[in-house]
């Protein structure tokens, strides 16, 4: 297992869990086999460009959500706003509205 496949798998698992999905549900949404998702998450298989696109689309994320943190990727790290955006993509609309209210309250409190 290479470091790249291991880190891609870890990132895929983190995004899947943040979206509240099982491997089976993600596989169903992405039109791939659940075994393949598990193999990717464990770093046992190399992901194809097609599978990265299918999986990130099923997660409501951009492919960069998987690729940006890999060794050899661009040196720039996502901004906090980009990371927040990626996290909320897996949430329902109702959850997104609740998070918006929470963030709005925090910002108003900080600004006094």
Biopython code that builds the backbone (N, CA, C, O; Angstrom):
import numpy as np
from Bio.PDB.StructureBuilder import StructureBuilder

atoms = [
    (1, "UNK", "N", (0.851, -1.177, 0.000)),
    (1, "UNK", "CA", (0.000, 0.000, 0.000)),
    (1, "UNK", "C", (0.893, 1.234, 0.000)),
    (1, "UNK", "O", (1.781, 1.378, 0.840)),
    (2, "UNK", "N", (0.643, 2.110, -0.946)),
    (2, "UNK", "CA", (1.437, 3.335, -1.012)),
    (2, "UNK", "C", (0.860, 4.380, -0.060)),
    (2, "UNK", "O", (-0.286, 4.282, 0.377)),
    (3, "UNK", "N", (1.665, 5.363, 0.242)),
    (3, "UNK", "CA", (1.222, 6.446, 1.126)),
    (3, "UNK", "C", (0.049, 7.205, 0.497)),
    (3, "UNK", "O", (-0.868, 7.634, 1.197)),
    (4, "UNK", "N", (0.088, 7.365, -0.813)),
    (4, "UNK", "CA", (-0.982, 8.095, -1.495)),
    (4, "UNK", "C", (-2.302, 7.346, -1.381)),
    (4, "UNK", "O", (-3.320, 7.945, -1.035)),
    (5, "UNK", "N", (-2.304, 6.031, -1.669)),
    (5, "UNK", "CA", (-3.557, 5.273, -1.588)),
    (5, "UNK", "C", (-4.065, 5.221, -0.150)),
    (5, "UNK", "O", (-5.273, 5.253, 0.084)),
    (6, "UNK", "N", (-3.150, 5.143, 0.810)),
    (6, "UNK", "CA", (-3.545, 5.129, 2.215)),
    (6, "UNK", "C", (-4.204, 6.449, 2.605)),
    (6, "UNK", "O", (-5.266, 6.450, 3.227)),
    (7, "UNK", "N", (-3.587, 7.567, 2.246)),
    (7, "UNK", "CA", (-4.136, 8.880, 2.609)),
    (7, "UNK", "C", (-5.432, 9.184, 1.869)),
    (7, "UNK", "O", (-6.340, 9.787, 2.440)),
    (8, "UNK", "N", (-5.531, 8.774, 0.607)),
    (8, "UNK", "CA", (-6.772, 8.973, -0.135)),
    (8, "UNK", "C", (-7.889, 8.185, 0.550)),
    (8, "UNK", "O", (-9.003, 8.685, 0.701)),
    (9, "UNK", "N", (-7.590, 6.961, 0.959)),
    (9, "UNK", "CA", (-8.583, 6.149, 1.647)),
    (9, "UNK", "C", (-9.029, 6.755, 2.958)),
    (9, "UNK", "O", (-10.217, 6.748, 3.280)),
    (10, "UNK", "N", (-8.083, 7.280, 3.713)),
    (10, "UNK", "CA", (-8.425, 7.927, 4.987)),
    (10, "UNK", "C", (-9.303, 9.150, 4.760)),
    (10, "UNK", "O", (-10.253, 9.386, 5.506)),
    (11, "UNK", "N", (-8.985, 9.920, 3.734)),
    (11, "UNK", "CA", (-9.773, 11.121, 3.423)),
    (11, "UNK", "C", (-11.171, 10.741, 2.948)),
    (11, "UNK", "O", (-12.154, 11.387, 3.312)),
    (12, "UNK", "N", (-11.258, 9.682, 2.127)),
    (12, "UNK", "CA", (-12.558, 9.206, 1.659)),
    (12, "UNK", "C", (-13.412, 8.781, 2.852)),
    (12, "UNK", "O", (-14.587, 9.139, 2.936)),
    (13, "UNK", "N", (-12.827, 8.022, 3.769)),
    (13, "UNK", "CA", (-13.565, 7.567, 4.947)),
    (13, "UNK", "C", (-14.046, 8.771, 5.772)),
    (13, "UNK", "O", (-15.189, 8.791, 6.228)),
    (14, "UNK", "N", (-13.185, 9.760, 5.961)),
    (14, "UNK", "CA", (-13.565, 10.941, 6.746)),
    (14, "UNK", "C", (-14.727, 11.684, 6.096)),
    (14, "UNK", "O", (-15.660, 12.107, 6.779)),
    (15, "UNK", "N", (-14.669, 11.841, 4.781)),
    (15, "UNK", "CA", (-15.757, 12.530, 4.079)),
    (15, "UNK", "C", (-17.048, 11.727, 4.146)),
    (15, "UNK", "O", (-18.129, 12.289, 4.322)),
    (16, "UNK", "N", (-16.930, 10.411, 4.004)),
    (16, "UNK", "CA", (-18.121, 9.549, 4.064)),
    (16, "UNK", "C", (-18.765, 9.630, 5.445)),
    (16, "UNK", "O", (-19.984, 9.767, 5.555)),
    (17, "UNK", "N", (-17.960, 9.548, 6.488)),
    (17, "UNK", "CA", (-18.495, 9.611, 7.848)),
    (17, "UNK", "C", (-19.091, 10.981, 8.149)),
    (17, "UNK", "O", (-20.121, 11.086, 8.815)),
    (18, "UNK", "N", (-18.434, 12.033, 7.652)),
    (18, "UNK", "CA", (-18.968, 13.389, 7.845)),
    (18, "UNK", "C", (-20.324, 13.549, 7.166)),
    (18, "UNK", "O", (-21.172, 14.319, 7.618)),
    (19, "UNK", "N", (-20.517, 12.811, 6.073)),
    (19, "UNK", "CA", (-21.790, 12.849, 5.353)),
    (19, "UNK", "C", (-22.822, 11.920, 5.988)),
    (19, "UNK", "O", (-23.984, 11.913, 5.583)),
    (20, "UNK", "N", (-22.401, 11.139, 6.977)),
    (20, "UNK", "CA", (-23.323, 10.235, 7.654)),
    (20, "UNK", "C", (-23.723, 9.027, 6.817)),
    (20, "UNK", "O", (-24.831, 8.510, 6.955)),
    (21, "UNK", "N", (-22.819, 8.580, 5.949)),
    (21, "UNK", "CA", (-23.139, 7.467, 5.052)),
    (21, "UNK", "C", (-22.365, 6.207, 5.428)),
    (21, "UNK", "O", (-21.238, 6.279, 5.919)),
    (22, "UNK", "N", (-22.984, 5.060, 5.191)),
    (22, "UNK", "CA", (-22.269, 3.793, 5.288)),
    (22, "UNK", "C", (-21.520, 3.578, 3.977)),
    (22, "UNK", "O", (-21.772, 4.270, 2.991)),
    (23, "UNK", "N", (-20.608, 2.627, 3.971)),
    (23, "UNK", "CA", (-19.913, 2.292, 2.725)),
    (23, "UNK", "C", (-20.927, 1.837, 1.681)),
    (23, "UNK", "O", (-20.810, 2.177, 0.504)),
    (24, "UNK", "N", (-21.911, 1.074, 2.113)),
    (24, "UNK", "CA", (-22.920, 0.559, 1.187)),
    (24, "UNK", "C", (-23.754, 1.681, 0.564)),
    (24, "UNK", "O", (-24.020, 1.675, -0.638)),
    (25, "UNK", "N", (-24.160, 2.639, 1.394)),
    (25, "UNK", "CA", (-24.977, 3.749, 0.885)),
    (25, "UNK", "C", (-24.164, 4.621, -0.076)),
    (25, "UNK", "O", (-24.674, 5.047, -1.112)),
    (26, "UNK", "N", (-22.899, 4.886, 0.270)),
    (26, "UNK", "CA", (-22.048, 5.658, -0.627)),
    (26, "UNK", "C", (-21.870, 4.920, -1.945)),
    (26, "UNK", "O", (-21.967, 5.524, -3.013)),
    (27, "UNK", "N", (-21.610, 3.616, -1.876)),
    (27, "UNK", "CA", (-21.425, 2.820, -3.090)),
    (27, "UNK", "C", (-22.675, 2.874, -3.971)),
    (27, "UNK", "O", (-22.586, 3.005, -5.192)),
    (28, "UNK", "N", (-23.826, 2.773, -3.336)),
    (28, "UNK", "CA", (-25.088, 2.834, -4.075)),
    (28, "UNK", "C", (-25.242, 4.179, -4.785)),
    (28, "UNK", "O", (-25.592, 4.236, -5.964)),
    (29, "UNK", "N", (-24.978, 5.248, -4.056)),
    (29, "UNK", "CA", (-25.104, 6.588, -4.639)),
    (29, "UNK", "C", (-24.097, 6.827, -5.764)),
    (29, "UNK", "O", (-24.392, 7.525, -6.734)),
    (30, "UNK", "N", (-22.901, 6.237, -5.625)),
    (30, "UNK", "CA", (-21.825, 6.464, -6.597)),
    (30, "UNK", "C", (-21.842, 5.442, -7.732)),
    (30, "UNK", "O", (-21.068, 5.552, -8.682)),
    (31, "UNK", "N", (-22.720, 4.454, -7.631)),
    (31, "UNK", "CA", (-22.808, 3.391, -8.637)),
    (31, "UNK", "C", (-21.487, 2.624, -8.752)),
    (31, "UNK", "O", (-20.985, 2.372, -9.847)),
    (32, "UNK", "N", (-20.944, 2.263, -7.589)),
    (32, "UNK", "CA", (-19.768, 1.399, -7.506)),
    (32, "UNK", "C", (-20.096, 0.299, -6.497)),
    (32, "UNK", "O", (-21.098, 0.388, -5.787)),
    (33, "UNK", "N", (-19.271, -0.720, -6.430)),
    (33, "UNK", "CA", (-19.519, -1.811, -5.498)),
    (33, "UNK", "C", (-19.039, -1.420, -4.096)),
    (33, "UNK", "O", (-18.016, -0.753, -3.942)),
    (34, "UNK", "N", (-19.787, -1.842, -3.088)),
    (34, "UNK", "CA", (-19.433, -1.518, -1.705)),
    (34, "UNK", "C", (-18.062, -2.074, -1.330)),
    (34, "UNK", "O", (-17.327, -1.458, -0.559)),
    (35, "UNK", "N", (-17.723, -3.231, -1.873)),
    (35, "UNK", "CA", (-16.403, -3.814, -1.606)),
    (35, "UNK", "C", (-15.303, -2.887, -2.089)),
    (35, "UNK", "O", (-14.266, -2.749, -1.440)),
    (36, "UNK", "N", (-15.531, -2.251, -3.230)),
    (36, "UNK", "CA", (-14.554, -1.319, -3.793)),
    (36, "UNK", "C", (-14.355, -0.125, -2.867)),
    (36, "UNK", "O", (-13.225, 0.314, -2.652)),
    (37, "UNK", "N", (-15.446, 0.401, -2.319)),
    (37, "UNK", "CA", (-15.339, 1.523, -1.382)),
    (37, "UNK", "C", (-14.487, 1.110, -0.183)),
    (37, "UNK", "O", (-13.606, 1.858, 0.241)),
    (38, "UNK", "N", (-14.747, -0.073, 0.361)),
    (38, "UNK", "CA", (-13.961, -0.559, 1.495)),
    (38, "UNK", "C", (-12.493, -0.722, 1.141)),
    (38, "UNK", "O", (-11.619, -0.373, 1.934)),
    (39, "UNK", "N", (-12.216, -1.251, -0.049)),
    (39, "UNK", "CA", (-10.829, -1.425, -0.485)),
    (39, "UNK", "C", (-10.130, -0.083, -0.649)),
    (39, "UNK", "O", (-8.959, 0.059, -0.299)),
    (40, "UNK", "N", (-10.849, 0.900, -1.182)),
    (40, "UNK", "CA", (-10.267, 2.238, -1.313)),
    (40, "UNK", "C", (-9.967, 2.824, 0.063)),
    (40, "UNK", "O", (-8.885, 3.365, 0.290)),
    (41, "UNK", "N", (-10.922, 2.715, 0.975)),
    (41, "UNK", "CA", (-10.738, 3.286, 2.308)),
    (41, "UNK", "C", (-9.578, 2.644, 3.062)),
    (41, "UNK", "O", (-8.912, 3.301, 3.862)),
    (42, "UNK", "N", (-9.341, 1.374, 2.807)),
    (42, "UNK", "CA", (-8.228, 0.683, 3.472)),
    (42, "UNK", "C", (-6.910, 0.855, 2.711)),
    (42, "UNK", "O", (-5.868, 0.371, 3.153)),
    (43, "UNK", "N", (-6.958, 1.543, 1.573)),
    (43, "UNK", "CA", (-5.748, 1.766, 0.781)),
    (43, "UNK", "C", (-5.300, 0.544, 0.007)),
    (43, "UNK", "O", (-4.139, 0.450, -0.390)),
    (44, "UNK", "N", (-6.211, -0.394, -0.211)),
    (44, "UNK", "CA", (-5.874, -1.635, -0.910)),
    (44, "UNK", "C", (-5.992, -1.514, -2.423)),
    (44, "UNK", "O", (-5.397, -2.302, -3.157)),
    (45, "UNK", "N", (-6.745, -0.547, -2.887)),
    (45, "UNK", "CA", (-6.952, -0.344, -4.319)),
    (45, "UNK", "C", (-6.597, 1.086, -4.691)),
    (45, "UNK", "O", (-6.742, 2.007, -3.887)),
    (46, "UNK", "N", (-6.135, 1.255, -5.910)),
    (46, "UNK", "CA", (-5.913, 2.594, -6.451)),
    (46, "UNK", "C", (-7.222, 3.106, -7.035)),
    (46, "UNK", "O", (-7.911, 2.384, -7.755)),
    (47, "UNK", "N", (-7.558, 4.331, -6.729)),
    (47, "UNK", "CA", (-8.775, 4.940, -7.269)),
    (47, "UNK", "C", (-8.518, 5.431, -8.684)),
    (47, "UNK", "O", (-7.442, 5.947, -8.989)),
    (48, "UNK", "N", (-9.499, 5.268, -9.528)),
    (48, "UNK", "CA", (-9.416, 5.835, -10.866)),
    (48, "UNK", "C", (-9.977, 7.252, -10.824)),
    (48, "UNK", "O", (-10.670, 7.626, -9.878)),
    (49, "UNK", "N", (-9.682, 8.014, -11.829)),
    (49, "UNK", "CA", (-10.250, 9.364, -11.919)),
    (49, "UNK", "C", (-11.765, 9.273, -11.956)),
    (49, "UNK", "O", (-12.458, 10.074, -11.330)),
    (50, "UNK", "N", (-12.273, 8.306, -12.683)),
    (50, "UNK", "CA", (-13.722, 8.126, -12.776)),
    (50, "UNK", "C", (-14.329, 7.833, -11.403)),
    (50, "UNK", "O", (-15.359, 8.404, -11.044)),
    (51, "UNK", "N", (-13.692, 6.943, -10.636)),
    (51, "UNK", "CA", (-14.252, 6.610, -9.321)),
    (51, "UNK", "C", (-14.146, 7.790, -8.358)),
    (51, "UNK", "O", (-15.050, 8.001, -7.549)),
    (52, "UNK", "N", (-13.071, 8.557, -8.426)),
    (52, "UNK", "CA", (-12.953, 9.758, -7.591)),
    (52, "UNK", "C", (-14.102, 10.712, -7.896)),
    (52, "UNK", "O", (-14.712, 11.265, -6.982)),
    (53, "UNK", "N", (-14.393, 10.901, -9.161)),
    (53, "UNK", "CA", (-15.489, 11.800, -9.551)),
    (53, "UNK", "C", (-16.840, 11.259, -9.090)),
    (53, "UNK", "O", (-17.661, 12.010, -8.564)),
    (54, "UNK", "N", (-17.074, 9.967, -9.284)),
    (54, "UNK", "CA", (-18.339, 9.368, -8.852)),
    (54, "UNK", "C", (-18.518, 9.474, -7.340)),
    (54, "UNK", "O", (-19.588, 9.845, -6.857)),
    (55, "UNK", "N", (-17.465, 9.145, -6.604)),
    (55, "UNK", "CA", (-17.562, 9.141, -5.144)),
    (55, "UNK", "C", (-17.742, 10.547, -4.586)),
    (55, "UNK", "O", (-18.573, 10.767, -3.704)),
    (56, "UNK", "N", (-16.972, 11.491, -5.094)),
    (56, "UNK", "CA", (-17.116, 12.851, -4.564)),
    (56, "UNK", "C", (-18.460, 13.450, -4.958)),
    (56, "UNK", "O", (-19.054, 14.197, -4.181)),
    (57, "UNK", "N", (-18.943, 13.135, -6.145)),
    (57, "UNK", "CA", (-20.277, 13.609, -6.548)),
    (57, "UNK", "C", (-21.321, 13.030, -5.598)),
    (57, "UNK", "O", (-22.231, 13.740, -5.168)),
    (58, "UNK", "N", (-21.196, 11.745, -5.269)),
    (58, "UNK", "CA", (-22.141, 11.095, -4.356)),
    (58, "UNK", "C", (-22.059, 11.689, -2.946)),
    (58, "UNK", "O", (-23.035, 11.657, -2.197)),
    (59, "UNK", "N", (-20.903, 12.223, -2.595)),
    (59, "UNK", "CA", (-20.711, 12.862, -1.288)),
    (59, "UNK", "C", (-21.098, 14.340, -1.312)),
    (59, "UNK", "O", (-21.097, 15.001, -0.274)),
    (60, "UNK", "N", (-21.427, 14.857, -2.494)),
    (60, "UNK", "CA", (-21.742, 16.277, -2.610)),
    (60, "UNK", "C", (-20.516, 17.139, -2.455)),
    (60, "UNK", "O", (-20.600, 18.275, -1.988)),
    (61, "UNK", "N", (-19.364, 16.599, -2.848)),
    (61, "UNK", "CA", (-18.096, 17.305, -2.691)),
    (61, "UNK", "C", (-17.405, 17.438, -4.034)),
    (61, "UNK", "O", (-17.813, 16.827, -5.022)),
    (62, "UNK", "N", (-16.372, 18.231, -4.057)),
    (62, "UNK", "CA", (-15.531, 18.413, -5.233)),
    (62, "UNK", "C", (-14.407, 17.387, -5.174)),
    (62, "UNK", "O", (-13.964, 17.044, -4.079)),
    (63, "UNK", "N", (-13.929, 16.882, -6.313)),
    (63, "UNK", "CA", (-12.807, 15.934, -6.280)),
    (63, "UNK", "C", (-11.596, 16.448, -5.502)),
    (63, "UNK", "O", (-10.835, 15.657, -4.945)),
    (64, "UNK", "N", (-11.420, 17.744, -5.463)),
    (64, "UNK", "CA", (-10.285, 18.293, -4.708)),
    (64, "UNK", "C", (-10.392, 17.968, -3.223)),
    (64, "UNK", "O", (-9.385, 17.985, -2.515)),
    (65, "UNK", "N", (-11.591, 17.673, -2.744)),
    (65, "UNK", "CA", (-11.761, 17.299, -1.345)),
    (65, "UNK", "C", (-10.981, 16.026, -1.022)),
    (65, "UNK", "O", (-10.534, 15.838, 0.110)),
    (66, "UNK", "N", (-10.819, 15.158, -2.011)),
    (66, "UNK", "CA", (-10.032, 13.939, -1.817)),
    (66, "UNK", "C", (-8.571, 14.137, -2.164)),
    (66, "UNK", "O", (-7.689, 13.577, -1.514)),
    (67, "UNK", "N", (-8.317, 14.929, -3.186)),
    (67, "UNK", "CA", (-6.974, 15.004, -3.744)),
    (67, "UNK", "C", (-6.088, 16.086, -3.146)),
    (67, "UNK", "O", (-4.864, 15.964, -3.201)),
    (68, "UNK", "N", (-6.656, 17.125, -2.584)),
    (68, "UNK", "CA", (-5.875, 18.287, -2.141)),
    (68, "UNK", "C", (-4.885, 17.969, -1.031)),
    (68, "UNK", "O", (-3.869, 18.653, -0.900)),
    (69, "UNK", "N", (-5.156, 16.964, -0.243)),
    (69, "UNK", "CA", (-4.316, 16.687, 0.919)),
    (69, "UNK", "C", (-3.303, 15.575, 0.679)),
    (69, "UNK", "O", (-2.617, 15.155, 1.610)),
    (70, "UNK", "N", (-3.203, 15.101, -0.535)),
    (70, "UNK", "CA", (-2.299, 13.988, -0.833)),
    (70, "UNK", "C", (-0.871, 14.461, -1.017)),
    (70, "UNK", "O", (-0.642, 15.610, -1.395)),
    (71, "UNK", "N", (0.102, 13.581, -0.751)),
    (71, "UNK", "CA", (1.504, 13.947, -0.992)),
    (71, "UNK", "C", (1.694, 14.345, -2.451)),
    (71, "UNK", "O", (1.220, 13.663, -3.360)),
    (72, "UNK", "N", (2.381, 15.436, -2.658)),
    (72, "UNK", "CA", (2.622, 15.906, -4.013)),
    (72, "UNK", "C", (1.520, 16.795, -4.556)),
    (72, "UNK", "O", (1.643, 17.331, -5.658)),
    (73, "UNK", "N", (0.440, 16.959, -3.797)),
    (73, "UNK", "CA", (-0.630, 17.862, -4.229)),
    (73, "UNK", "C", (-0.133, 19.288, -4.068)),
    (73, "UNK", "O", (0.914, 19.534, -3.469)),
    (74, "UNK", "N", (-0.882, 20.199, -4.598)),
    (74, "UNK", "CA", (-0.504, 21.609, -4.510)),
    (74, "UNK", "C", (-0.229, 21.986, -3.059)),
    (74, "UNK", "O", (-0.887, 21.494, -2.143)),
    (75, "UNK", "N", (0.729, 22.846, -2.867)),
    (75, "UNK", "CA", (1.158, 23.218, -1.522)),
    (75, "UNK", "C", (0.117, 24.046, -0.780)),
    (75, "UNK", "O", (0.179, 24.163, 0.444)),
    (76, "UNK", "N", (-0.826, 24.612, -1.494)),
    (76, "UNK", "CA", (-1.813, 25.449, -0.822)),
    (76, "UNK", "C", (-2.842, 24.589, -0.099)),
    (76, "UNK", "O", (-3.345, 23.608, -0.645)),
    (77, "UNK", "N", (-3.137, 24.962, 1.101)),
    (77, "UNK", "CA", (-4.146, 24.275, 1.900)),
    (77, "UNK", "C", (-5.474, 24.992, 1.698)),
    (77, "UNK", "O", (-5.501, 26.195, 1.438)),
    (78, "UNK", "N", (-6.579, 24.254, 1.816)),
    (78, "UNK", "CA", (-7.869, 24.921, 1.677)),
    (78, "UNK", "C", (-8.067, 25.944, 2.787)),
    (78, "UNK", "O", (-7.575, 25.777, 3.903)),
    (79, "UNK", "N", (-8.779, 26.979, 2.469)),
    (79, "UNK", "CA", (-9.086, 27.985, 3.484)),
    (79, "UNK", "C", (-10.102, 27.396, 4.458)),
    (79, "UNK", "O", (-10.772, 26.416, 4.133)),
    (80, "UNK", "N", (-10.222, 27.977, 5.635)),
    (80, "UNK", "CA", (-11.250, 27.491, 6.563)),
    (80, "UNK", "C", (-12.648, 27.534, 5.944)),
    (80, "UNK", "O", (-13.457, 26.635, 6.177)),
    (81, "UNK", "N", (-12.932, 28.560, 5.167)),
    (81, "UNK", "CA", (-14.247, 28.656, 4.519)),
    (81, "UNK", "C", (-14.464, 27.499, 3.551)),
    (81, "UNK", "O", (-15.567, 26.958, 3.467)),
    (82, "UNK", "N", (-13.416, 27.113, 2.817)),
    (82, "UNK", "CA", (-13.529, 25.979, 1.895)),
    (82, "UNK", "C", (-13.755, 24.676, 2.663)),
    (82, "UNK", "O", (-14.533, 23.823, 2.234)),
    (83, "UNK", "N", (-13.081, 24.530, 3.782)),
    (83, "UNK", "CA", (-13.264, 23.325, 4.597)),
    (83, "UNK", "C", (-14.671, 23.261, 5.189)),
    (83, "UNK", "O", (-15.282, 22.193, 5.231)),
    (84, "UNK", "N", (-15.180, 24.399, 5.643)),
    (84, "UNK", "CA", (-16.546, 24.452, 6.167)),
    (84, "UNK", "C", (-17.529, 24.074, 5.065)),
    (84, "UNK", "O", (-18.457, 23.298, 5.291)),
    (85, "UNK", "N", (-17.322, 24.621, 3.882)),
    (85, "UNK", "CA", (-18.202, 24.323, 2.750)),
    (85, "UNK", "C", (-18.215, 22.826, 2.456)),
    (85, "UNK", "O", (-19.278, 22.242, 2.244)),
    (86, "UNK", "N", (-17.042, 22.207, 2.443)),
    (86, "UNK", "CA", (-16.957, 20.776, 2.172)),
    (86, "UNK", "C", (-17.686, 19.964, 3.244)),
    (86, "UNK", "O", (-18.350, 18.977, 2.928)),
    (87, "UNK", "N", (-17.567, 20.373, 4.497)),
    (87, "UNK", "CA", (-18.230, 19.652, 5.580)),
    (87, "UNK", "C", (-19.746, 19.705, 5.464)),
    (87, "UNK", "O", (-20.423, 18.700, 5.682)),
    (88, "UNK", "N", (-20.280, 20.869, 5.123)),
    (88, "UNK", "CA", (-21.740, 20.999, 5.094)),
    (88, "UNK", "C", (-22.371, 20.394, 3.851)),
    (88, "UNK", "O", (-23.589, 20.227, 3.800)),
    (89, "UNK", "N", (-21.576, 20.066, 2.862)),
    (89, "UNK", "CA", (-22.127, 19.473, 1.647)),
    (89, "UNK", "C", (-22.847, 18.159, 1.933)),
    (89, "UNK", "O", (-23.805, 17.819, 1.239)),
    (90, "UNK", "N", (-22.401, 17.423, 2.938)),
    (90, "UNK", "CA", (-23.035, 16.156, 3.269)),
    (90, "UNK", "C", (-24.246, 16.284, 4.170)),
    (90, "UNK", "O", (-24.869, 15.279, 4.513)),
    (91, "UNK", "N", (-24.591, 17.500, 4.559)),
    (91, "UNK", "CA", (-25.712, 17.722, 5.469)),
    (91, "UNK", "C", (-27.007, 17.941, 4.689)),
    (91, "UNK", "O", (-26.992, 18.370, 3.535)),
    (92, "UNK", "N", (-28.111, 17.640, 5.339)),
    (92, "UNK", "CA", (-29.405, 17.924, 4.738)),
    (92, "UNK", "C", (-29.616, 19.441, 4.706)),
    (92, "UNK", "O", (-28.889, 20.195, 5.352)),
    (93, "UNK", "N", (-30.612, 19.866, 3.952)),
    (93, "UNK", "CA", (-30.892, 21.305, 3.898)),
    (93, "UNK", "C", (-31.284, 21.830, 5.275)),
    (93, "UNK", "O", (-30.892, 22.933, 5.656)),
    (94, "UNK", "N", (-32.049, 21.047, 6.015)),
    (94, "UNK", "CA", (-32.450, 21.474, 7.364)),
    (94, "UNK", "C", (-31.223, 21.621, 8.265)),
    (94, "UNK", "O", (-31.122, 22.580, 9.030)),
    (95, "UNK", "N", (-30.305, 20.681, 8.174)),
    (95, "UNK", "CA", (-29.082, 20.772, 8.968)),
    (95, "UNK", "C", (-28.248, 21.974, 8.550)),
    (95, "UNK", "O", (-27.651, 22.643, 9.394)),
    (96, "UNK", "N", (-28.203, 22.251, 7.247)),
    (96, "UNK", "CA", (-27.457, 23.409, 6.763)),
    (96, "UNK", "C", (-28.065, 24.696, 7.306)),
    (96, "UNK", "O", (-27.332, 25.616, 7.668)),
    (97, "UNK", "N", (-29.379, 24.774, 7.368)),
    (97, "UNK", "CA", (-30.034, 25.974, 7.914)),
    (97, "UNK", "C", (-29.705, 26.140, 9.403)),
    (97, "UNK", "O", (-29.470, 27.256, 9.867)),
    (98, "UNK", "N", (-29.689, 25.038, 10.142)),
    (98, "UNK", "CA", (-29.332, 25.088, 11.560)),
    (98, "UNK", "C", (-27.888, 25.545, 11.734)),
    (98, "UNK", "O", (-27.588, 26.356, 12.610)),
    (99, "UNK", "N", (-27.003, 25.025, 10.902)),
    (99, "UNK", "CA", (-25.600, 25.431, 10.978)),
    (99, "UNK", "C", (-25.437, 26.909, 10.630)),
    (99, "UNK", "O", (-24.626, 27.606, 11.241)),
    (100, "UNK", "N", (-26.205, 27.390, 9.651)),
    (100, "UNK", "CA", (-26.160, 28.804, 9.287)),
    (100, "UNK", "C", (-26.591, 29.669, 10.464)),
    (100, "UNK", "O", (-25.954, 30.682, 10.753)),
    (101, "UNK", "N", (-27.660, 29.282, 11.141)),
    (101, "UNK", "CA", (-28.112, 30.032, 12.307)),
    (101, "UNK", "C", (-27.045, 30.040, 13.399)),
    (101, "UNK", "O", (-26.794, 31.069, 14.027)),
    (102, "UNK", "N", (-26.430, 28.897, 13.617)),
    (102, "UNK", "CA", (-25.387, 28.791, 14.635)),
    (102, "UNK", "C", (-24.190, 29.673, 14.282)),
    (102, "UNK", "O", (-23.699, 30.419, 15.130)),
    (103, "UNK", "N", (-23.722, 29.595, 13.046)),
    (103, "UNK", "CA", (-22.587, 30.417, 12.625)),
    (103, "UNK", "C", (-22.921, 31.907, 12.692)),
    (103, "UNK", "O", (-22.086, 32.718, 13.093)),
    (104, "UNK", "N", (-24.125, 32.257, 12.303)),
    (104, "UNK", "CA", (-24.549, 33.654, 12.361)),
    (104, "UNK", "C", (-24.516, 34.155, 13.805)),
    (104, "UNK", "O", (-24.048, 35.260, 14.077)),
    (105, "UNK", "N", (-25.009, 33.345, 14.711)),
    (105, "UNK", "CA", (-25.003, 33.737, 16.133)),
    (105, "UNK", "C", (-23.579, 33.883, 16.649)),
    (105, "UNK", "O", (-23.287, 34.817, 17.396)),
    (106, "UNK", "N", (-22.701, 32.985, 16.268)),
    (106, "UNK", "CA", (-21.305, 33.059, 16.714)),
    (106, "UNK", "C", (-20.636, 34.322, 16.197)),
    (106, "UNK", "O", (-19.943, 35.014, 16.942)),
    (107, "UNK", "N", (-20.846, 34.623, 14.912)),
    (107, "UNK", "CA", (-20.222, 35.812, 14.316)),
    (107, "UNK", "C", (-20.768, 37.077, 14.989)),
    (107, "UNK", "O", (-20.000, 37.988, 15.296)),
    (108, "UNK", "N", (-22.067, 37.142, 15.219)),
    (108, "UNK", "CA", (-22.639, 38.319, 15.875)),
    (108, "UNK", "C", (-22.092, 38.476, 17.284)),
    (108, "UNK", "O", (-21.809, 39.593, 17.717)),
    (109, "UNK", "N", (-21.939, 37.367, 18.008)),
    (109, "UNK", "CA", (-21.387, 37.403, 19.363)),
    (109, "UNK", "C", (-19.943, 37.896, 19.353)),
    (109, "UNK", "O", (-19.567, 38.716, 20.190)),
    (110, "UNK", "N", (-19.136, 37.410, 18.424)),
    (110, "UNK", "CA", (-17.719, 37.796, 18.342)),
    (110, "UNK", "C", (-17.567, 39.264, 18.014)),
    (110, "UNK", "O", (-16.652, 39.924, 18.506)),
    (111, "UNK", "N", (-18.459, 39.780, 17.185)),
    (111, "UNK", "CA", (-18.359, 41.189, 16.749)),
    (111, "UNK", "C", (-18.936, 42.139, 17.793)),
    (111, "UNK", "O", (-18.781, 43.357, 17.702)),
    (112, "UNK", "N", (-19.601, 41.557, 18.780)),
    (112, "UNK", "CA", (-20.096, 42.373, 19.889)),
    (112, "UNK", "C", (-21.367, 43.003, 19.586)),
    (112, "UNK", "O", (-21.915, 43.723, 20.421)),
]
sb = StructureBuilder()
sb.init_structure("model")
sb.init_model(0)
sb.init_chain("A")
sb.init_seg("    ")
for serial, (resi, resn, name, xyz) in enumerate(atoms, 1):
    if name == "N":
        sb.init_residue(resn, " ", resi, " ")
    sb.init_atom(name, np.array(xyz, "f"), 0.0, 1.0, " ", f" {name:<3s}", serial, name[0])
structure = sb.get_structure()
